[in-house]
Amino acid sequence: MSPRAAWRLESMGFADVYDYVAGKLDWLAAGLATEGSNARQPRAGDVARGDVPTRGLDERLGEVAGRVRAAEWDACVVVNNQRVVLGLLRAEELEADQDLRIDEHGTAGGNGREGESA
C-alpha cells in the first residue's frame, strides 16, 4: 500500500497501519493472510510439499541416494546455498557412479534429464 493510503487509514482510526515496502509478492510468499475475491484460491505454496529431499551440488551421489531412499522418496531436488532450485535427480540418476559429486554427474544443473533442454 502506498504511504498515502496508510496515512488515510490512520486518519480513519486504524491503529496498526504499515507501509509494507517489500510488496505484495513478498507478503504472499511468506504465506501471510490475504483478502478479496481470490483469497480462498489455493496458491502453489499451499499445495506444495515441504518434505521433499533437497541436496547441494557438492554432495556425493552415494550419500544422497541412501538418504533419499531412507526418506522413502525416489528423487531429490538439487539446490544451492540460497535454496534456489538447480535441478532434479530421479531414481535412475541417483544410481549412477556413487562416488561422483552431484555437480560432476551433469544432469542436476538442468532439468534432471540428460539430453533434454530445460
PyMOL commands that set and color helices and strands:
alter all, ss='L'
color gray80, all
select helices_A, chain A and resi 3-11+24-29+44-47+61-70+91-94+102-105
alter helices_A, ss='H'
color red, helices_A
select strands_A, chain A and resi 54-55+75-79+85-90
alter strands_A, ss='S'
color yellow, strands_A
deselect
rebuild
show_as cartoon
